[in-house]
């Protein structure tokens, strides 16, 4: 029997820094969201130039509902302009139709809308250096896991000469790199340069996924919030908690105001909404991968969020008939090195200038492998096998150290009948743990 977290009654929080409402059993209506948005933006002056940082299509959140409300409130406040910047990190850019859908363009009036900018993390001409985290700061923030100074480079649009206000529209869920998505993560690595993109991912790997995912106060969170302190444009966060209910997206909570505080309030609710407890480990887990994840770069969330409930030496089957690529951006490197436990990835990084220059890829290799155990012959081995049932050919799967299954030959009914197998629908959304973390 799988249970969710321990739902609270609806909570309401209001202070000079964070306002909002929500809880694990709450459903906020459009009218509720409008009231919270109006309150958050009530002091925006006439003529303000506003930039909204939004998620991309790999995030299933309420941006299509929230963005029109923001635009309508800003129009009533007589703001001058509303542009959007997609916090896509290193993901491929969305097409125009996906961008239109992401901001709710087909369902509501969106006044003031100007440009929707893609983020190009690897184009120096589109980045601006706004500060530096010294080696001493990095060592302190990371708990000694990393010690090199890192420049704080950010998309050049996040600039007081261009905008009077930046809004961050994002949802909070457990996350393998930062602990929880949301907050400063929308800047770093969402719209960051390569340095912090690589550093944040590798730091999350070094801290180990089991000590990071589903926790707020992580080394990566400390680092990205220190980097965000260098941003000089005023920032207002609109941080949501959303989930699917009867295949309909519902908003459980919305907290607005301070970037740091709204994330923590949302994470309190997310723990109850997005963490499920199984009470045991399974020999086999079958992940029916959510269709939002069309490449393994993001589809690796099946491993991140299910690895804790797989027995050592067990198997994770990722069933994803829609998945057709390892990664449009990083696929060549991933196929060159392959998925492996952190101990092995660290050795590969030490021996490869190429991987040292692409630490976000190194982190991905370790994160997907999830963990390790000592095999009977004394060697460090992956904690469990991963078998991919997708559109990827068998030779590609073998090249990256994954098993292969024909997705059309998988007998899901038989697997569901096996008491030692857990079948998870929409895998990658919720975090599965054996028991509450006391």
C-alpha positions as CSV (number, residue, x, y, z in Angstrom):
1,X,0.0,0.0,0.0
2,X,1.4,3.4,-1.0
3,X,0.5,6.5,1.0
4,X,1.1,10.1,0.4
5,X,2.7,12.4,3.0
6,X,0.8,13.6,6.1
7,X,-1.5,16.3,4.7
8,X,-2.0,19.4,6.8
9,X,-5.1,21.5,7.0
10,X,-5.0,24.5,4.7
11,X,-2.4,27.0,5.8
12,X,-2.3,30.7,5.2
13,X,0.9,32.7,5.7
14,X,1.3,36.4,5.4
15,X,4.2,38.6,6.3
16,X,6.1,41.5,4.9
17,X,8.2,39.1,2.9
18,X,5.9,36.2,1.9
19,X,2.2,36.0,1.3
20,X,0.2,33.1,0.2
21,X,-2.1,30.2,1.0
22,X,-2.4,26.5,0.4
23,X,-2.0,23.0,1.7
24,X,-1.9,19.3,0.6
25,X,-5.7,19.1,0.4
26,X,-6.4,22.6,-0.9
27,X,-7.4,23.4,-4.5
28,X,-6.9,27.0,-5.4
29,X,-9.3,28.4,-8.0
30,X,-8.5,30.9,-10.6
31,X,-10.2,33.5,-8.5
32,X,-8.0,32.6,-5.5
33,X,-4.9,32.9,-7.7
34,X,-6.0,36.3,-9.0
35,X,-6.3,37.6,-5.5
36,X,-2.8,36.4,-4.6
37,X,-1.3,37.8,-7.8
38,X,-3.1,41.2,-7.3
39,X,-1.6,41.3,-3.8
40,X,1.9,40.4,-4.9
41,X,1.9,43.0,-7.7
42,X,-0.1,45.8,-6.0
43,X,2.9,48.1,-5.6
44,X,4.2,47.8,-9.2
45,X,4.4,51.4,-10.5
46,X,2.9,52.8,-13.6
47,X,5.2,52.5,-16.6
48,X,7.2,49.6,-15.1
49,X,9.1,47.3,-17.5
50,X,8.6,43.7,-16.3
51,X,10.4,40.5,-17.1
52,X,8.8,37.1,-16.2
53,X,11.2,34.1,-15.8
54,X,9.1,31.0,-16.7
55,X,9.7,27.3,-17.0
56,X,9.9,25.3,-20.2
57,X,7.7,22.5,-21.6
58,X,9.5,19.9,-19.4
59,X,7.8,21.3,-16.3
60,X,4.1,20.5,-15.8
61,X,3.0,23.5,-13.9
62,X,0.3,26.2,-13.7
63,X,2.2,28.9,-15.8
64,X,-0.5,28.8,-18.5
65,X,-3.0,29.8,-15.9
66,X,-0.8,32.1,-13.8
67,X,0.9,34.1,-16.6
68,X,-2.4,35.6,-18.0
69,X,-3.4,36.7,-14.5
70,X,0.0,38.4,-14.1
71,X,-0.4,40.2,-17.4
72,X,-3.9,41.4,-16.6
73,X,-2.8,42.7,-13.2
74,X,0.1,44.5,-14.7
75,X,-2.1,46.0,-17.3
76,X,-4.4,47.4,-14.6
77,X,-1.4,48.8,-12.8
78,X,-0.5,50.5,-16.1
79,X,2.9,48.8,-16.5
80,X,4.6,49.5,-19.7
81,X,5.7,46.1,-20.9
82,X,5.8,42.4,-20.0
83,X,8.4,40.1,-21.6
84,X,9.2,36.5,-20.7
85,X,12.5,34.6,-20.4
86,X,12.4,30.8,-20.6
87,X,14.4,29.2,-17.8
88,X,15.4,26.2,-19.9
89,X,18.8,25.7,-18.5
90,X,20.6,23.6,-21.2
91,X,17.4,22.1,-22.6
92,X,16.6,22.7,-26.3
93,X,14.4,25.8,-27.0
94,X,10.7,25.4,-27.4
95,X,9.0,26.1,-30.7
96,X,6.5,29.0,-31.0
97,X,3.5,26.8,-30.5
98,X,4.9,25.4,-27.2
99,X,5.8,28.9,-26.0
100,X,2.3,30.1,-26.8
101,X,0.8,27.2,-24.9
102,X,3.2,27.7,-22.0
103,X,1.9,31.2,-21.3
104,X,-1.7,30.3,-21.7
105,X,-2.0,32.1,-25.0
106,X,-4.9,30.0,-26.2
107,X,-7.1,30.4,-23.1
108,X,-6.9,34.0,-21.9
109,X,-6.2,37.6,-22.9
110,X,-2.6,38.5,-22.3
111,X,-2.1,42.3,-22.5
112,X,1.3,44.0,-22.5
113,X,3.1,40.9,-23.9
114,X,6.2,41.8,-25.8
115,X,9.0,39.2,-26.4
116,X,9.5,35.7,-25.3
117,X,13.2,35.1,-25.0
118,X,15.0,31.8,-25.2
119,X,18.0,31.3,-22.9
120,X,21.3,30.3,-24.6
121,X,23.6,29.2,-21.8
122,X,26.5,28.7,-24.2
123,X,26.4,32.1,-26.0
124,X,28.8,34.5,-24.1
125,X,27.4,37.4,-26.0
126,X,24.0,36.8,-24.3
127,X,25.4,36.6,-20.8
128,X,26.5,39.2,-18.2
129,X,28.9,38.7,-15.3
130,X,27.3,40.1,-12.2
131,X,29.8,39.0,-9.5
132,X,32.0,36.2,-8.3
133,X,31.7,33.5,-5.5
134,X,35.2,33.3,-4.1
135,X,36.9,30.0,-3.4
136,X,36.4,30.6,0.3
137,X,32.7,31.2,-0.2
138,X,32.3,28.1,-2.4
139,X,34.1,25.9,0.2
140,X,31.9,27.2,3.0
141,X,28.6,27.0,1.1
142,X,29.3,23.5,-0.3
143,X,30.6,22.1,3.0
144,X,34.0,21.6,1.5
145,X,32.8,19.6,-1.4
146,X,34.1,22.2,-3.9
147,X,36.7,25.0,-3.4
148,X,37.2,26.8,-6.7
149,X,35.9,30.4,-7.2
150,X,33.1,30.6,-9.8
151,X,31.9,33.7,-11.8
152,X,28.3,34.5,-11.5
153,X,27.1,34.9,-15.1
154,X,23.4,35.3,-15.9
155,X,21.3,36.0,-18.9
156,X,21.9,39.6,-19.9
157,X,18.2,40.4,-19.9
158,X,18.2,40.2,-16.1
159,X,19.4,43.8,-15.9
160,X,18.1,46.9,-14.2
161,X,18.9,48.9,-17.4
162,X,16.3,46.8,-19.2
163,X,13.7,46.0,-16.5
164,X,12.4,47.5,-13.3
165,X,11.1,44.2,-12.0
166,X,11.7,40.5,-12.5
167,X,9.0,38.0,-11.7
168,X,9.8,34.3,-11.2
169,X,6.9,32.0,-12.0
170,X,7.7,28.5,-11.0
171,X,6.5,25.4,-9.3
172,X,8.1,23.5,-6.5
173,X,8.7,19.7,-6.5
174,X,11.5,17.5,-5.1
175,X,14.6,17.9,-7.2
176,X,17.8,15.9,-7.5
177,X,20.3,18.8,-7.8
178,X,18.9,21.5,-5.5
179,X,16.6,19.4,-3.2
180,X,13.5,21.2,-4.3
181,X,12.9,23.0,-7.6
182,X,11.9,26.6,-7.5
183,X,13.2,29.8,-6.0
184,X,16.8,30.8,-7.0
185,X,17.0,27.7,-9.1
186,X,15.1,29.5,-11.8
187,X,18.2,31.8,-12.2
188,X,20.9,29.2,-11.5
189,X,21.0,27.1,-13.6
190,X,17.7,28.2,-15.2
191,X,19.1,31.3,-17.0
192,X,22.8,31.0,-15.9
193,X,26.0,30.8,-17.8
194,X,28.0,27.5,-18.1
195,X,30.1,28.0,-15.0
196,X,27.3,27.8,-12.4
197,X,25.3,25.4,-14.6
198,X,28.2,22.9,-14.3
199,X,29.1,23.7,-10.7
200,X,25.5,23.3,-9.4
201,X,24.9,20.0,-11.1
202,X,28.3,18.5,-10.0
203,X,27.8,19.8,-6.4
204,X,24.4,18.0,-6.3
205,X,26.1,14.8,-7.4
206,X,29.0,15.1,-4.9
207,X,26.5,15.6,-2.1
208,X,24.7,12.4,-3.3
209,X,21.2,12.2,-4.5
210,X,19.9,10.5,-1.4
211,X,21.2,13.4,0.8
212,X,19.8,16.1,-1.5
213,X,16.4,15.2,-3.1
214,X,13.4,16.2,-1.1
215,X,15.5,18.4,1.3
216,X,15.5,22.2,1.4
217,X,18.8,23.1,3.1
218,X,21.3,21.6,0.7
219,X,24.8,22.6,-0.4
220,X,23.4,23.5,-3.9
221,X,20.5,25.6,-2.4
222,X,23.0,27.6,-0.4
223,X,25.2,28.1,-3.4
224,X,22.4,29.3,-5.8
225,X,21.0,31.6,-3.2
226,X,24.4,33.2,-2.6
227,X,24.7,33.7,-6.4
228,X,21.2,35.2,-6.6
229,X,22.2,37.8,-4.0
230,X,24.2,39.4,-6.7
231,X,21.1,40.2,-8.8
232,X,20.3,43.9,-8.5
233,X,16.9,44.0,-10.2
234,X,14.0,43.7,-7.7
235,X,12.6,40.2,-7.8
236,X,9.1,38.9,-6.8
237,X,8.6,35.2,-6.8
238,X,5.3,33.5,-7.4
239,X,6.0,30.0,-6.3
240,X,3.3,27.3,-6.7
241,X,2.7,23.7,-5.8
242,X,0.7,21.8,-8.4
243,X,-0.3,18.2,-9.0
244,X,-2.4,16.1,-11.3
245,X,-5.8,15.0,-10.1
246,X,-8.0,12.9,-12.4
247,X,-5.6,14.0,-15.2
248,X,-6.3,17.6,-14.4
249,X,-3.7,20.0,-13.1
250,X,-4.6,21.6,-9.8
251,X,-2.9,24.2,-7.8
252,X,-2.4,23.3,-4.1
253,X,-0.6,26.4,-3.0
254,X,0.8,29.7,-4.1
255,X,3.3,31.8,-2.2
256,X,4.5,35.2,-3.4
257,X,7.1,37.7,-2.5
258,X,10.6,36.9,-1.3
259,X,12.5,34.4,-3.5
260,X,14.0,32.5,-0.6
261,X,11.0,32.5,1.7
262,X,8.4,31.6,-0.9
263,X,10.4,28.5,-1.8
264,X,10.5,27.3,1.7
265,X,6.8,27.8,2.3
266,X,6.1,26.0,-1.0
267,X,8.5,23.1,-0.1
268,X,6.5,22.5,3.2
269,X,3.4,21.8,1.1
270,X,5.3,19.9,-1.7
271,X,6.6,17.4,0.9
272,X,3.0,16.4,1.6
273,X,1.9,16.5,-2.1
274,X,4.8,15.1,-4.0
275,X,6.4,12.5,-1.6
276,X,4.9,9.0,-1.4
277,X,5.8,6.3,1.0
278,X,5.8,2.6,0.1
279,X,6.8,1.0,3.4
280,X,9.2,-1.4,1.6
281,X,11.7,-1.8,-1.2
282,X,10.9,-3.8,-4.4
283,X,13.0,-6.2,-6.4
284,X,11.7,-4.5,-9.6
285,X,10.1,-1.1,-10.2
286,X,8.5,-0.3,-13.6
287,X,8.4,3.4,-14.3
288,X,5.8,4.4,-16.8
289,X,7.6,7.6,-17.7
290,X,5.5,10.8,-17.8
291,X,5.2,12.0,-21.4
292,X,6.6,15.5,-20.5
293,X,10.0,13.8,-20.6
294,X,10.9,13.1,-24.2
295,X,14.6,12.5,-23.8
296,X,16.6,10.8,-21.1
297,X,18.3,14.0,-20.0
298,X,15.0,14.9,-18.3
299,X,13.6,11.3,-18.2
300,X,16.3,10.3,-15.8
301,X,13.8,11.6,-13.1
302,X,12.4,8.1,-13.2
303,X,15.6,6.9,-11.5
304,X,16.0,9.9,-9.3
305,X,12.6,9.7,-7.8
306,X,12.2,5.9,-7.6
307,X,15.7,4.7,-6.8
308,X,15.2,4.8,-3.0
309,X,12.5,2.0,-3.2
310,X,14.5,-0.5,-5.3
311,X,16.4,-3.3,-3.6
312,X,20.2,-3.5,-4.0
313,X,20.7,-5.7,-7.1
314,X,17.2,-5.0,-8.3
315,X,16.0,-3.5,-11.5
316,X,14.3,-0.3,-12.8
317,X,12.5,-0.7,-16.1
318,X,11.8,2.7,-17.7
319,X,8.8,2.2,-20.0
320,X,8.8,5.2,-22.4
321,X,7.5,4.4,-25.9
322,X,7.6,8.1,-26.6
323,X,11.3,8.7,-25.7
324,X,13.5,9.0,-28.7
325,X,16.8,10.6,-27.6
326,X,19.4,10.5,-24.9
327,X,19.8,14.3,-25.1
328,X,19.6,16.7,-27.9
329,X,22.3,18.9,-26.3
330,X,24.5,16.4,-24.5
331,X,23.8,13.1,-26.1
332,X,27.3,12.7,-27.7
333,X,29.1,13.0,-24.4
334,X,26.7,10.8,-22.5
335,X,27.1,8.0,-25.2
336,X,30.9,8.4,-25.0
337,X,31.1,7.8,-21.2
338,X,27.9,6.0,-20.1
339,X,26.0,5.9,-16.9
340,X,27.9,4.8,-13.8
341,X,28.0,5.2,-10.0
342,X,29.5,8.4,-8.6
343,X,32.7,6.6,-7.6
344,X,33.4,5.7,-11.2
345,X,32.3,9.0,-12.6
346,X,34.7,10.8,-10.3
347,X,37.5,8.7,-11.7
348,X,36.4,9.5,-15.3
349,X,36.3,13.3,-14.4
350,X,39.8,13.1,-13.0
351,X,41.0,11.5,-16.2
352,X,39.1,13.6,-18.8
353,X,39.5,17.3,-19.6
354,X,36.3,16.9,-21.7
355,X,34.2,15.8,-18.7
356,X,35.8,18.4,-16.4
357,X,34.6,21.0,-18.8
358,X,31.1,19.5,-18.8
359,X,30.4,18.7,-15.2
360,X,26.7,18.9,-15.7
361,X,27.0,15.9,-17.9
362,X,29.2,14.1,-15.4
363,X,26.5,14.8,-12.7
364,X,23.8,13.4,-15.0
365,X,25.8,10.2,-15.5
366,X,26.0,9.6,-11.7
367,X,22.4,10.8,-10.9
368,X,20.8,8.4,-13.4
369,X,22.9,5.5,-12.0
370,X,21.6,6.7,-8.6
371,X,23.8,4.8,-6.2
372,X,26.2,2.0,-5.8
373,X,26.9,-1.2,-3.8
374,X,29.8,-3.6,-3.5
375,X,29.3,-6.6,-5.7
376,X,30.2,-10.2,-4.6
377,X,33.6,-9.8,-6.3
378,X,34.4,-6.6,-4.3
379,X,33.9,-4.2,-7.2
380,X,31.7,-1.1,-6.9
381,X,28.7,-1.7,-9.0
382,X,25.4,0.2,-9.7
383,X,23.0,-0.3,-6.9
384,X,20.4,-1.6,-9.4
385,X,20.1,-2.3,-13.1
386,X,18.3,0.1,-15.4
387,X,16.5,-1.2,-18.5
388,X,15.1,1.2,-21.0
389,X,12.0,0.3,-23.1
390,X,11.8,3.2,-25.5
391,X,12.3,4.1,-29.1
392,X,16.1,4.1,-28.6
393,X,17.8,1.2,-30.3
394,X,19.5,-1.6,-28.4
395,X,23.0,-0.6,-29.3
396,X,22.5,2.9,-28.0
397,X,21.2,1.5,-24.7
398,X,24.1,-0.8,-24.3
399,X,26.6,2.0,-25.2
400,X,25.4,4.0,-22.2
401,X,25.3,1.0,-19.8
402,X,21.6,0.4,-19.9
403,X,19.6,-2.7,-20.6
404,X,17.2,-2.9,-23.5
405,X,13.6,-4.0,-23.9
406,X,11.2,-3.7,-26.8
407,X,8.5,-1.4,-25.3
408,X,5.7,-3.2,-27.2
409,X,6.8,-6.5,-25.7
410,X,6.4,-5.4,-22.1
411,X,3.6,-7.3,-20.3
412,X,2.4,-4.6,-17.9
413,X,-0.5,-6.7,-16.6
414,X,1.9,-9.5,-15.6
415,X,4.3,-7.1,-13.9
416,X,1.4,-5.5,-12.0
417,X,0.4,-8.9,-10.7
418,X,3.9,-9.6,-9.3
419,X,4.1,-8.8,-5.6
420,X,7.8,-8.0,-5.9
421,X,7.2,-5.4,-8.6
422,X,5.9,-1.8,-8.2
423,X,4.4,-0.2,-11.3
424,X,4.4,3.6,-11.2
425,X,2.3,5.6,-13.6
426,X,3.4,9.1,-14.6
427,X,6.9,8.3,-13.2
428,X,9.2,11.2,-12.6
429,X,6.5,13.4,-11.0
430,X,6.5,12.2,-7.4
431,X,9.4,11.2,-5.1
432,X,9.0,7.6,-3.7
433,X,10.6,6.8,-0.3
434,X,10.4,3.7,1.9
435,X,9.4,5.6,5.1
436,X,9.3,9.2,6.3
437,X,12.7,10.8,6.9
438,X,12.8,11.3,10.6
